[in-house]
Amino acid sequence: MLWSMDLSRRWKMVKKSAAKGKRHGFYSQALNEAERLELEEARGVEGIDEEIAILRVKLRELIVAAPEKFDLHLKLATTIARLVTTHYSITKEQKKSLKEAITKVLTEIAIPLGVKALIR
């Protein structure tokens, strides 16, 4: 027997075979139906631009609402800085791929058109 939370947020026991037939995510039991729909919507979002933007809005709200809580301002600003750094960081493989793409453009397009460039 397993424990499961129903939509009214009450815990109930369910048979293992009944639980096996349902395919839910790890956290699905902790979410109500509206939250599950929001989770599905969130899964479709790529990148972290929206998260950065909302944190900037919240930082401004915090500064206005509680200007004396400088420690919280600093923590939130640090979080934003880490997200921005993550957003713009690229891996070594991405750098190599970008360098190869630029080299290809220069050798196949720019140089034949007479644009002088130094390629290493």
C-alpha positions as CSV (number, residue, x, y, z in Angstrom):
1,M,0.0,0.0,0.0
2,L,1.1,3.5,-0.8
3,W,-0.1,6.9,0.5
4,S,-1.4,9.4,-2.0
5,M,-2.9,12.9,-1.7
6,D,-6.1,13.4,-3.5
7,L,-7.3,16.7,-5.1
8,S,-8.9,17.8,-1.9
9,R,-5.5,17.6,-0.3
10,R,-6.4,14.6,1.9
11,W,-4.0,11.7,2.3
12,K,-5.4,8.3,1.4
13,M,-4.0,4.8,1.0
14,V,-3.9,3.4,-2.5
15,K,-3.0,-0.1,-3.8
16,K,0.4,-0.4,-5.3
17,S,-1.1,-1.6,-8.6
18,A,-3.4,1.4,-8.8
19,A,-0.6,3.8,-8.2
20,K,1.6,2.0,-10.8
21,G,-1.0,2.7,-13.6
22,K,-0.9,6.4,-13.1
23,R,2.1,8.4,-14.6
24,H,2.7,11.5,-12.5
25,G,5.9,13.4,-11.8
26,F,7.6,13.1,-8.4
27,Y,6.0,16.3,-7.1
28,S,2.5,15.8,-8.6
29,Q,1.0,14.7,-5.3
30,A,2.1,18.0,-3.7
31,L,0.3,20.1,-6.3
32,N,-3.3,20.8,-6.9
33,E,-4.8,20.6,-10.4
34,A,-4.2,24.4,-11.1
35,E,-0.6,24.1,-10.0
36,R,-0.1,21.0,-12.2
37,L,-1.3,23.0,-15.2
38,E,1.0,25.9,-14.2
39,L,3.9,23.4,-14.0
40,E,3.1,22.1,-17.5
41,E,3.2,25.7,-18.7
42,A,6.5,26.4,-17.0
43,R,8.1,23.3,-18.6
44,G,7.6,25.0,-22.0
45,V,9.6,28.1,-21.1
46,E,13.2,28.1,-22.3
47,G,15.9,30.3,-20.9
48,I,15.9,32.4,-17.8
49,D,15.0,35.8,-19.1
50,E,11.6,35.9,-17.4
51,E,13.1,34.8,-14.1
52,I,15.7,37.6,-14.3
53,A,13.1,40.1,-15.2
54,I,10.7,39.1,-12.3
55,L,13.6,39.2,-9.8
56,R,14.5,42.7,-11.0
57,V,10.8,43.8,-10.4
58,K,10.8,42.2,-7.0
59,L,14.1,43.9,-6.1
60,R,12.6,47.3,-7.0
61,E,9.5,46.5,-4.9
62,L,11.7,45.4,-2.0
63,I,13.8,48.6,-2.1
64,V,10.6,50.7,-2.1
65,A,8.8,48.7,0.6
66,A,11.8,48.0,2.9
67,P,14.7,50.3,2.1
68,E,16.3,49.5,5.4
69,K,16.7,45.7,4.6
70,F,19.9,46.2,2.7
71,D,21.0,42.6,3.4
72,L,17.9,41.3,1.5
73,H,18.6,43.8,-1.4
74,L,22.1,42.5,-1.6
75,K,21.1,38.8,-1.6
76,L,18.5,39.4,-4.3
77,A,21.0,41.5,-6.4
78,T,23.6,38.7,-6.0
79,T,21.0,36.1,-7.2
80,I,20.2,38.3,-10.2
81,A,23.9,38.6,-11.0
82,R,24.4,34.9,-10.9
83,L,21.5,34.3,-13.2
84,V,22.8,36.9,-15.7
85,T,26.2,35.3,-15.6
86,T,24.7,31.9,-16.2
87,H,22.6,33.3,-19.0
88,Y,25.6,34.7,-20.9
89,S,28.2,32.0,-20.1
90,I,29.0,29.6,-22.8
91,T,30.9,26.3,-22.6
92,K,34.3,25.5,-24.2
93,E,32.5,23.5,-26.8
94,Q,30.2,26.4,-27.7
95,K,33.2,28.7,-27.9
96,K,35.0,26.3,-30.2
97,S,31.9,26.0,-32.4
98,L,31.5,29.7,-32.5
99,K,35.1,30.2,-33.5
100,E,34.7,27.6,-36.3
101,A,31.6,29.2,-37.6
102,I,33.2,32.7,-37.7
103,T,36.3,31.2,-39.4
104,K,34.1,29.6,-42.0
105,V,32.2,32.8,-42.7
106,L,35.5,34.7,-43.1
107,T,37.1,32.1,-45.3
108,E,34.1,31.4,-47.5
109,I,32.4,34.8,-47.7
110,A,34.4,37.8,-46.4
111,I,37.9,37.0,-47.9
112,P,36.5,36.2,-51.4
113,L,34.7,39.5,-51.3
114,G,37.9,41.3,-50.5
115,V,37.6,41.8,-46.8
116,K,41.0,41.4,-45.2
117,A,41.1,39.5,-42.0
118,L,43.6,37.7,-39.8
119,I,42.6,34.0,-39.3
120,R,44.5,31.9,-36.8
